[in-house]
Amino acid sequence: MFGKRTLRVGAIAAAVALPMAVVATTPAAAAPKATTATVSVLHAIPGPVLAALGVAGGVVDVCANGSVELIGDFAPGELKTLTKVAPGDYTLSVHAGAAGCSSPALLTANATVEAGKNYTVTANLFPTGATPPAAQAAPALNVYVNNQAPLAKTKKQAMKNGEGRVTVRHIAVAPAVDVFVNNVVAIEDLTNPNQAQTKLKKGTYQVAAGIANAGTAGIALGPVPLQVRQGWNVIVYAWGIPASAGGAGVQVAVQYVKLTLPKK
C-alpha cells in the first residue's frame, strides 16, 4: 500500500494562490460572487507502477470523503475536470479501479477548496533519492491552485499585448530541470513537485526540458510544440519515469485554464 501523504492547498512550494478577479457587468453592478470551484485531476502515476501493486492497467477511481466517487475508470495520462465543486474540506483518495471507494485507499490527501478558485490535483511519483531509479519513487497527491489573474490592467491593454501565461509543473521522477522555449532557457532549476511560470505572446513555441545547468546538450524531453493562447494559462506537466531510470520515459500533459478579464 502507498504511504499516506497529506497536503493542503497552497502547501506546494511554488503554488500560486490568487483570488479570482470580479468582472464588472455594468459600472453600477458587479458579477455575482462565485459559490463553487473548479477542480481538475491528472492521473500521472505510470501504469506499470500500479500494475505491480495489483491495479490492472493502472486504472483507478478517485473518491472524496471515503465514499463519493468523483472519477471512475481513470487511466494514466488522463486529465479530467469537475465543475461546480462545493467549497469545503475534502479527503481525496485513490483506489484500484475494480474495487471502488469502499476498498482500502492507495493514496490520500486533504484539500481545502475555496469558492471561485481553480485547482488541479495530480497523482504522480515523487523522487526519494538524488538520482532516483523507479524503485526510489513514492506516490504522491499534489494540490495546485491555478493562477487565473489577468496579465494586464485593462481589457484594451490585454488585447494589445496578446499574451498568455505559461506554467510548468515538474512531477516526474527526475532531478532538477531547465525548461527551454525555442532553444532558450526560460525556467531554471525546477524540481519535483514545484512549478514556475512566465508569459509569452500568443503563438506556437517549441518547448523542451533537460538536466539543470547542462545546456541544450542535456535536453531529455522534447522539443514539443506548445500553443500559447491569448488570455489563457497553459499548464504543462512533465510526468513519469525516464527510460534511463527504468521507466517508459517522461510524458507531457497540457491543460488550459482561462484567465479572468481585467476589471476595466
C-alpha positions as CSV (number, residue, x, y, z in Angstrom):
1,M,0.0,0.0,0.0
2,F,1.1,3.5,-0.7
3,G,2.2,5.7,2.3
4,K,-0.2,8.4,3.3
5,R,0.8,11.9,2.0
6,T,-1.3,14.8,3.4
7,L,-1.2,18.2,1.7
8,R,-3.4,21.3,2.0
9,V,-4.0,23.7,-0.9
10,G,-1.0,26.1,-1.1
11,A,1.4,23.7,0.5
12,I,3.3,23.2,-2.7
13,A,6.4,25.4,-2.6
14,A,5.6,27.3,-5.8
15,A,1.8,27.1,-5.8
16,V,0.2,30.5,-6.6
17,A,-3.0,31.2,-4.6
18,L,-4.7,34.3,-6.1
19,P,-8.4,35.1,-5.8
20,M,-10.4,35.4,-9.0
21,A,-10.9,38.9,-10.2
22,V,-14.5,40.2,-10.1
23,V,-15.6,41.2,-13.6
24,A,-18.0,44.2,-13.7
25,T,-21.1,43.7,-15.8
26,T,-22.0,47.4,-15.7
27,P,-20.5,50.4,-14.0
28,A,-23.1,50.0,-11.3
29,A,-23.3,46.3,-10.8
30,A,-20.7,43.5,-10.3
31,A,-21.0,39.9,-11.3
32,P,-22.4,37.6,-8.6
33,K,-19.8,36.2,-6.2
34,A,-18.7,32.7,-7.1
35,T,-20.2,30.0,-4.9
36,T,-18.3,27.0,-6.3
37,A,-14.8,26.0,-7.5
38,T,-13.4,24.0,-10.4
39,V,-11.2,21.0,-9.7
40,S,-9.2,19.1,-12.3
41,V,-7.4,15.8,-11.6
42,L,-4.4,14.5,-13.6
43,H,-3.5,10.8,-13.3
44,A,0.3,10.8,-13.7
45,I,1.3,7.5,-12.0
46,P,2.7,5.2,-14.7
47,G,0.6,2.1,-15.3
48,P,3.5,-0.4,-14.5
49,V,3.9,1.1,-11.1
50,L,0.3,0.5,-10.2
51,A,0.2,-2.9,-12.0
52,A,3.0,-4.1,-9.7
53,L,0.5,-3.4,-6.8
54,G,-2.2,-5.3,-8.5
55,V,-4.0,-2.4,-10.1
56,A,-4.9,-3.7,-13.6
57,G,-3.8,-1.4,-16.4
58,G,-3.1,1.4,-13.8
59,V,-6.8,2.2,-13.8
60,V,-8.1,3.9,-10.6
61,D,-11.1,5.6,-9.1
62,V,-10.8,8.9,-7.4
63,C,-13.1,9.4,-4.4
64,A,-14.0,12.1,-1.9
65,N,-14.5,11.7,1.8
66,G,-14.3,7.9,1.6
67,S,-17.5,7.2,-0.2
68,V,-18.3,9.6,-3.1
69,E,-16.8,8.6,-6.5
70,L,-15.6,11.7,-8.3
71,I,-13.9,10.0,-11.3
72,G,-14.2,6.3,-12.3
73,D,-12.0,4.2,-14.5
74,F,-9.2,6.8,-14.6
75,A,-6.3,5.8,-16.7
76,P,-2.7,7.1,-16.6
77,G,-2.2,10.3,-18.6
78,E,-5.9,11.3,-18.4
79,L,-6.9,14.8,-17.2
80,K,-10.5,15.3,-16.1
81,T,-12.2,18.4,-14.8
82,L,-15.0,18.7,-12.2
83,T,-17.0,22.0,-12.3
84,K,-19.3,23.4,-9.6
85,V,-17.4,21.8,-6.7
86,A,-18.8,23.0,-3.4
87,P,-16.3,24.7,-1.1
88,G,-15.1,22.9,2.0
89,D,-12.6,20.4,3.4
90,Y,-12.2,17.2,1.5
91,T,-10.3,14.0,1.9
92,L,-9.3,12.8,-1.6
93,S,-8.4,9.2,-2.1
94,V,-7.2,6.9,-5.0
95,H,-8.5,3.3,-5.2
96,A,-7.9,0.4,-7.5
97,G,-10.4,0.9,-10.4
98,A,-12.0,-2.5,-10.0
99,A,-12.5,-2.1,-6.2
100,G,-14.2,1.3,-5.8
101,C,-14.3,3.8,-2.9
102,S,-15.1,1.1,-0.3
103,S,-11.7,-0.6,-0.8
104,P,-8.5,0.4,1.0
105,A,-7.1,3.7,-0.3
106,L,-3.9,3.5,-2.3
107,L,-3.2,7.2,-1.6
108,T,-4.9,10.0,0.2
109,A,-4.6,13.8,0.6
110,N,-6.5,16.5,2.4
111,A,-7.6,19.6,0.4
112,T,-9.5,22.8,1.3
113,V,-11.5,24.1,-1.6
114,E,-12.4,27.7,-1.8
115,A,-15.2,29.2,-3.9
116,G,-14.1,31.0,-7.1
117,K,-10.8,29.2,-7.4
118,N,-9.5,26.7,-9.9
119,Y,-7.4,23.8,-8.7
120,T,-5.5,20.8,-10.2
121,V,-4.8,17.7,-8.2
122,T,-2.0,15.5,-9.5
123,A,-1.5,11.8,-8.6
124,N,2.2,11.3,-9.5
125,L,5.5,10.0,-8.3
126,F,7.9,11.9,-6.0
127,P,11.6,11.0,-6.2
128,T,13.1,9.9,-2.9
129,G,16.7,9.9,-4.0
130,A,19.2,12.3,-5.6
131,T,19.2,10.4,-8.9
132,P,16.3,8.0,-8.3
133,P,15.6,4.8,-10.3
134,A,11.9,3.7,-10.4
135,A,12.3,1.9,-7.1
136,Q,13.2,5.1,-5.3
137,A,9.9,6.9,-6.0
138,A,6.9,7.4,-3.7
139,P,3.4,8.0,-5.0
140,A,2.0,11.5,-4.0
141,L,-1.0,13.6,-4.4
142,N,-0.3,17.3,-5.0
143,V,-2.8,20.1,-4.9
144,Y,-2.1,23.2,-7.0
145,V,-4.1,26.5,-7.4
146,N,-4.2,27.5,-11.0
147,N,-3.3,31.2,-11.5
148,Q,-6.2,33.0,-13.3
149,A,-5.1,36.5,-12.7
150,P,-5.2,38.8,-15.7
151,L,-1.9,39.8,-17.4
152,A,-2.9,43.4,-18.0
153,K,-4.7,46.2,-16.1
154,T,-7.2,46.9,-18.8
155,K,-9.0,44.9,-21.4
156,K,-7.6,47.2,-24.1
157,Q,-4.1,46.6,-22.9
158,A,-4.7,42.8,-22.7
159,M,-5.9,42.7,-26.3
160,K,-2.9,44.8,-27.4
161,N,-0.3,42.6,-25.5
162,G,-1.7,39.4,-26.9
163,E,-0.1,37.4,-24.1
164,G,-0.8,34.1,-22.3
165,R,0.6,32.7,-19.1
166,V,2.7,29.5,-19.2
167,T,3.0,27.4,-16.1
168,V,5.4,24.4,-15.9
169,R,4.9,21.7,-13.2
170,H,7.6,19.1,-12.6
171,I,6.0,15.9,-11.3
172,A,8.4,13.4,-13.0
173,V,10.9,11.0,-11.3
174,A,13.8,13.2,-12.4
175,P,16.3,15.6,-10.9
176,A,16.1,19.4,-11.4
177,V,15.5,20.6,-14.9
178,D,15.8,23.7,-17.1
179,V,12.9,24.4,-19.5
180,F,13.7,25.7,-22.9
181,V,11.4,27.8,-25.2
182,N,12.6,27.9,-28.8
183,N,16.0,26.6,-27.6
184,V,16.5,29.4,-25.0
185,V,16.3,28.7,-21.2
186,A,13.0,30.2,-19.9
187,I,12.8,28.5,-16.5
188,E,15.8,27.3,-14.5
189,D,16.4,24.6,-11.8
190,L,12.8,23.3,-11.5
191,T,12.4,20.4,-9.1
192,N,9.6,18.0,-8.3
193,P,6.8,18.9,-7.2
194,N,7.4,22.6,-7.8
195,Q,6.1,24.9,-10.6
196,A,7.3,28.1,-12.3
197,Q,5.5,30.4,-14.7
198,T,6.2,33.0,-17.3
199,K,4.3,34.8,-20.0
200,L,4.6,34.7,-23.8
201,K,2.9,36.2,-26.8
202,K,0.3,34.0,-28.4
203,G,1.7,31.6,-30.9
204,T,3.2,28.1,-31.2
205,Y,6.6,27.5,-29.5
206,Q,9.0,24.6,-29.3
207,V,9.4,23.6,-25.6
208,A,11.9,21.2,-24.2
209,A,13.3,20.2,-20.8
210,G,16.7,19.0,-19.7
211,I,19.1,18.4,-16.8
212,A,19.6,21.7,-15.0
213,N,22.7,23.7,-15.9
214,A,23.6,21.2,-18.7
215,G,22.6,23.5,-21.6
216,T,20.9,22.1,-24.7
217,A,23.2,19.0,-24.6
218,G,21.2,17.9,-21.5
219,I,17.8,18.1,-23.1
220,A,16.0,14.8,-22.4
221,L,12.3,15.8,-23.2
222,G,11.2,17.4,-26.5
223,P,11.2,19.7,-28.1
224,V,7.4,19.5,-28.5
225,P,5.1,22.2,-29.9
226,L,3.1,24.2,-27.4
227,Q,0.4,26.6,-28.3
228,V,0.1,29.7,-26.2
229,R,-3.4,31.3,-26.3
230,Q,-4.1,34.9,-25.5
231,G,-5.9,35.2,-22.2
232,W,-5.2,31.6,-21.1
233,N,-2.9,29.9,-18.7
234,V,-1.4,26.9,-20.5
235,I,-0.1,24.5,-17.8
236,V,2.5,21.9,-18.8
237,Y,3.1,18.8,-16.7
238,A,6.2,16.6,-17.1
239,W,5.4,13.2,-15.5
240,G,6.6,9.6,-15.5
241,I,9.9,7.8,-15.2
242,P,12.8,8.4,-17.6
243,A,14.0,5.3,-19.6
244,S,17.4,5.8,-18.0
245,A,15.8,5.1,-14.6
246,G,14.0,2.0,-15.8
247,G,10.7,3.6,-16.8
248,A,8.8,4.1,-20.1
249,G,10.0,7.7,-20.5
250,V,8.8,11.1,-19.3
251,Q,5.4,12.1,-20.7
252,V,3.8,15.6,-21.2
253,A,0.3,16.6,-20.3
254,V,-1.2,20.0,-21.1
255,Q,-4.0,21.9,-19.5
256,Y,-5.6,25.2,-20.5
257,V,-7.3,27.5,-17.8
258,K,-8.9,30.7,-18.9
259,L,-7.7,33.9,-17.2
260,T,-10.1,36.4,-15.7
261,L,-10.6,39.6,-17.6
262,P,-9.3,42.9,-16.2
263,K,-11.9,44.9,-14.3
264,K,-12.0,47.8,-16.8
